[in-house]
Protein backbone atom coordinates (compact mmCIF):
# COMPACT_ATOMS: atom_id res chain seq x y z
CA UNK A 1 0.00 0.00 0.00
CA UNK A 2 1.34 3.42 -0.91
CA UNK A 3 2.00 5.88 1.90
CA UNK A 4 0.66 9.38 1.33
CA UNK A 5 2.82 12.09 2.87
CA UNK A 6 1.24 15.47 3.61
CA UNK A 7 3.05 18.73 4.11
CA UNK A 8 3.34 20.15 7.62
CA UNK A 9 0.37 22.47 7.28
CA UNK A 10 -2.14 20.06 5.74
CA UNK A 11 -2.78 18.03 8.91
CA UNK A 12 -1.24 19.86 11.84
CA UNK A 13 -3.44 22.94 11.42
CA UNK A 14 -6.68 20.94 11.61
CA UNK A 15 -8.31 21.16 15.04
CA UNK A 16 -11.69 19.54 14.23
CA UNK A 17 -13.30 17.31 11.62
CA UNK A 18 -15.29 20.30 10.45
CA UNK A 19 -12.11 21.83 9.09
CA UNK A 20 -11.40 18.97 6.70
CA UNK A 21 -11.53 19.94 3.04
CA UNK A 22 -15.04 20.09 1.59
CA UNK A 23 -16.57 21.39 -1.63
CA UNK A 24 -16.66 25.15 -1.88
CA UNK A 25 -20.18 26.61 -1.89
CA UNK A 26 -20.94 29.71 -3.98
CA UNK A 27 -24.24 31.52 -3.54
CA UNK A 28 -25.78 31.92 -6.99
CA UNK A 29 -29.28 33.16 -6.25
CA UNK A 30 -31.62 33.91 -3.34
CA UNK A 31 -35.38 34.43 -3.47
CA UNK A 32 -37.83 35.46 -0.75
CA UNK A 33 -41.44 34.29 -0.74
CA UNK A 34 -44.22 36.73 0.07
CA UNK A 35 -47.62 35.27 -0.71
CA UNK A 36 -45.92 33.49 -3.63
CA UNK A 37 -47.59 30.74 -5.67
CA UNK A 38 -44.15 29.36 -6.54
CA UNK A 39 -40.46 30.18 -6.66
CA UNK A 40 -38.50 29.16 -9.75
CA UNK A 41 -34.79 29.13 -10.47
CA UNK A 42 -34.54 29.45 -14.26
CA UNK A 43 -30.97 30.66 -14.61
CA UNK A 44 -27.62 29.67 -13.12
CA UNK A 45 -28.20 25.90 -13.36
CA UNK A 46 -25.66 24.81 -15.95
CA UNK A 47 -22.34 23.00 -16.33
CA UNK A 48 -20.47 25.48 -14.11
CA UNK A 49 -20.91 23.28 -11.02
CA UNK A 50 -21.22 19.49 -10.62
CA UNK A 51 -23.54 19.87 -7.62
CA UNK A 52 -26.24 22.41 -6.76
CA UNK A 53 -27.61 22.88 -3.26
CA UNK A 54 -30.94 24.52 -2.41
CA UNK A 55 -31.61 25.69 1.14
CA UNK A 56 -35.18 26.50 2.22
CA UNK A 57 -35.38 28.56 5.37
CA UNK A 58 -38.50 29.25 7.49
CA UNK A 59 -40.98 28.16 4.83
CA UNK A 60 -44.39 29.29 6.10
CA UNK A 61 -47.58 28.35 4.18
CA UNK A 62 -50.66 30.49 3.90
CA UNK A 63 -52.85 27.37 4.22
CA UNK A 64 -52.59 25.03 7.20
CA UNK A 65 -51.20 21.49 7.02
CA UNK A 66 -49.43 21.74 3.66
CA UNK A 67 -46.63 20.00 1.76
CA UNK A 68 -43.65 21.83 0.27
CA UNK A 69 -42.83 20.29 -3.14
CA UNK A 70 -40.46 20.65 -6.10
CA UNK A 71 -39.98 19.62 -9.71
CA UNK A 72 -37.45 20.09 -12.49
CA UNK A 73 -37.53 21.33 -16.07
CA UNK A 74 -35.41 20.67 -19.14
CA UNK A 75 -36.98 23.43 -21.26
CA UNK A 76 -36.01 26.59 -19.33
CA UNK A 77 -39.05 26.41 -17.06
CA UNK A 78 -41.78 26.13 -19.70
CA UNK A 79 -42.83 22.83 -18.11
CA UNK A 80 -42.09 21.29 -14.71
CA UNK A 81 -43.04 17.69 -15.42
CA UNK A 82 -39.91 15.53 -15.51
CA UNK A 83 -40.29 11.79 -14.91
CA UNK A 84 -38.80 10.71 -11.59
CA UNK A 85 -38.56 7.80 -9.17
CA UNK A 86 -38.19 8.75 -5.50
CA UNK A 87 -38.16 7.59 -1.88
CA UNK A 88 -39.38 9.25 1.31
CA UNK A 89 -39.03 8.26 4.96
CA UNK A 90 -39.29 10.17 8.20
CA UNK A 91 -38.98 10.25 11.95
CA UNK A 92 -41.59 12.06 14.04
CA UNK A 93 -42.09 13.06 17.66
CA UNK A 94 -44.70 15.24 19.35
CA UNK A 95 -44.29 17.90 22.03
CA UNK A 96 -46.13 15.88 24.71
CA UNK A 97 -43.70 12.97 24.21
CA UNK A 98 -46.65 10.63 23.73
CA UNK A 99 -46.07 9.59 20.11
CA UNK A 100 -42.98 8.67 18.08
CA UNK A 101 -42.55 6.92 14.76
CA UNK A 102 -39.99 6.00 12.12
CA UNK A 103 -41.58 5.04 8.83
CA UNK A 104 -41.33 4.76 5.07
CA UNK A 105 -44.09 6.80 3.42
CA UNK A 106 -45.41 5.30 0.22
CA UNK A 107 -47.89 8.18 -0.10
CA UNK A 108 -44.97 10.60 -0.53
CA UNK A 109 -42.84 8.76 -3.08
CA UNK A 110 -43.15 8.65 -6.87
CA UNK A 111 -42.62 5.68 -9.22
CA UNK A 112 -41.94 6.94 -12.74
CA UNK A 113 -44.32 9.85 -12.36
CA UNK A 114 -44.13 13.46 -13.50
CA UNK A 115 -45.75 15.15 -10.51
CA UNK A 116 -44.09 17.37 -7.93
CA UNK A 117 -42.05 15.56 -5.27
CA UNK A 118 -42.90 16.21 -1.62
CA UNK A 119 -40.01 17.55 0.50
CA UNK A 120 -41.44 19.01 3.72
CA UNK A 121 -44.75 17.70 4.95
CA UNK A 122 -47.79 18.87 6.89
CA UNK A 123 -46.42 22.33 7.67
CA UNK A 124 -48.64 24.36 9.96
CA UNK A 125 -49.59 27.98 9.24
CA UNK A 126 -49.69 29.09 12.89
CA UNK A 127 -47.67 32.20 13.67
CA UNK A 128 -44.69 30.18 14.94
CA UNK A 129 -44.99 27.19 12.58
CA UNK A 130 -42.62 26.69 9.65
CA UNK A 131 -40.22 24.25 7.98
CA UNK A 132 -36.61 24.28 6.79
CA UNK A 133 -34.32 21.92 4.90
CA UNK A 134 -32.05 21.40 1.94
CA UNK A 135 -31.89 19.59 -1.38
CA UNK A 136 -28.84 18.52 -3.41
CA UNK A 137 -29.08 18.15 -7.20
CA UNK A 138 -26.19 16.28 -8.82
CA UNK A 139 -24.71 17.06 -12.25
CA UNK A 140 -27.88 18.50 -13.83
CA UNK A 141 -26.15 19.37 -17.13
CA UNK A 142 -24.93 15.84 -17.78
CA UNK A 143 -26.47 14.39 -20.96
CA UNK A 144 -25.39 10.76 -20.39
CA UNK A 145 -26.87 9.81 -17.02
CA UNK A 146 -30.06 10.29 -15.02
CA UNK A 147 -29.94 13.14 -12.45
CA UNK A 148 -29.94 12.26 -8.75
CA UNK A 149 -31.18 14.42 -5.88
CA UNK A 150 -31.40 13.97 -2.12
CA UNK A 151 -32.04 16.02 0.99
CA UNK A 152 -33.38 16.39 4.51
CA UNK A 153 -36.09 18.58 6.01
CA UNK A 154 -37.58 19.55 9.37
CA UNK A 155 -41.24 20.54 9.70
CA UNK A 156 -43.37 21.92 12.52
CA UNK A 157 -46.66 20.12 12.01
CA UNK A 158 -50.03 21.76 12.56
CA UNK A 159 -50.61 19.62 15.67
CA UNK A 160 -47.29 20.18 17.50
CA UNK A 161 -45.25 17.43 15.86
CA UNK A 162 -41.67 17.50 14.61
CA UNK A 163 -41.33 15.73 11.26
CA UNK A 164 -37.77 14.91 10.15
CA UNK A 165 -38.05 14.00 6.46
CA UNK A 166 -35.51 12.24 4.21
CA UNK A 167 -36.10 12.27 0.46
CA UNK A 168 -34.11 11.13 -2.55
CA UNK A 169 -34.57 10.05 -6.12
CA UNK A 170 -33.57 10.62 -9.70
CA UNK A 171 -34.96 12.47 -12.68
CA UNK A 172 -35.19 9.75 -15.30
CA UNK A 173 -33.88 11.84 -18.19
CA UNK A 174 -30.59 12.24 -20.00
CA UNK A 175 -31.56 15.77 -21.02
CA UNK A 176 -29.90 18.62 -19.14
CA UNK A 177 -32.00 20.04 -16.30
CA UNK A 178 -31.88 23.83 -16.37
CA UNK A 179 -34.68 24.97 -14.03
CA UNK A 180 -36.11 24.01 -10.62
CA UNK A 181 -39.43 25.12 -9.10
CA UNK A 182 -40.61 25.04 -5.48
CA UNK A 183 -44.16 25.62 -4.22
CA UNK A 184 -46.74 24.52 -1.69
CA UNK A 185 -48.90 21.60 -2.78
CA UNK A 186 -51.91 23.82 -2.12
CA UNK A 187 -52.05 27.54 -1.45
CA UNK A 188 -49.20 30.04 -1.39
CA UNK A 189 -45.91 30.41 0.43
CA UNK A 190 -46.71 33.16 2.89
CA UNK A 191 -43.00 33.69 3.63
CA UNK A 192 -39.62 31.98 3.50
CA UNK A 193 -36.23 32.15 1.82
CA UNK A 194 -34.77 29.77 -0.77
CA UNK A 195 -31.07 29.94 -1.64
CA UNK A 196 -29.30 28.21 -4.51
CA UNK A 197 -25.57 27.41 -4.24
CA UNK A 198 -23.11 25.89 -6.66
CA UNK A 199 -20.78 23.35 -5.05
CA UNK A 200 -17.36 22.94 -6.63
Phi, psi and omega in degrees: 000135181286144178260124179268125181253125179261155176287169188302327186273342187289329182248319188294334182275355181275124181251349177206161180298334180294345180268357178295150185302132176226170178296141179281132179259131178239121178290122181261317185205150177220133179230144180245128178279143174207088186063036188269135176289327178196163172232125183240140174250103187250005175217157178091352176262100184208202184276005181298321183235146177280341181224140174239138179240132176247129175248129175247125191237123177054050177288123186233115183278155175280335180251139184290149170062058186241157175262142173260125191229166177212163175206167181243166180222145174245011180230043176062027175091007177292326179220136174246083187209039182285142177291136182211155170236132191220167172229158181205122171222164186206159166248148178217155183201136181259166186294331181277359179062029182254354182212130175221156180196145170232121189208152167273138185245099180293335180290344185249004176257171181228137177242098180055047177246168183250002182287175179286137179275134177285137178243306181241131189243150173053047181284131178280157178252015173299162185304329183253009185262137183196185177209152178217160179175193179210161181218129174259136173240126188257126171048058185293340182270356180296135181248017177251319188248165170292166186247115182273153173215156178197156179185182183220145179220160178228124184237142171261106185288157183299343181241040173065041174248147166263124174249122177253105189257141176236125184224147180200164178169192176216144169281121185274069179212146173261001174284151177292136174267126186238358181211147178227138178235139176241147177195173170275149180296329175215138181081185184260166166274111181293321178199172180137161181236138174234126180245143176241125180243149166262137181245118183265000000 
